[in-house]
Amino acid sequence: MLLEAMKEDSRDVFTLAAAWLNTGVPPSCFTTVVHDPIPSSVAISELHDESLIWRIVSVDVFGNLIYNITAKQVREFRAVMGRSEVEFHIGPCMVNELVGTSSIGSRQSPSPLINGSGNLEIFFQQESATQHLRIGIGEEIRLC
């Protein structure tokens, strides 16, 4: 399921670029070149009472919460804890299933997915997770 989610998200990201390239638009026209990129924050997890705690490292323009948790780390946590599923505790909410793409998320509860950068992202369908959950950078998520 997780591998399928990552494949589906990649299609979402690259479909438009492939279409433009196919029409002959040069890649240099897609966006401006960034000569001084800002490196991502590095989040360090904490193990507490059989929960792995991470912190939000960024919030995108849509209000989605981005964590420095990768698909590999989620799999490793499941294996170490001997669990087939992982619960994600975000603010007052709990979810336990990664979704394949942002198009199948929920408007009523947060949805986790592995985004195109390979990191965990928490979102609400067509809503701001930051506003809906009233949390932001530095707040925690627990994997249980």
Beta strands, then each sheet from edge to edge (+ up, - down):
strand 1: 46-48
strand 2: 51-59
strand 3: 65-70
strand 4: 88-90
strand 5: 93-95
strand 6: 111-114
strand 7: 119-123
strand 8: 140-143
sheet 1: 1+ 2- 3+ 7- 6+
sheet 2: 1+ 2- 8+ 4- 5+
end
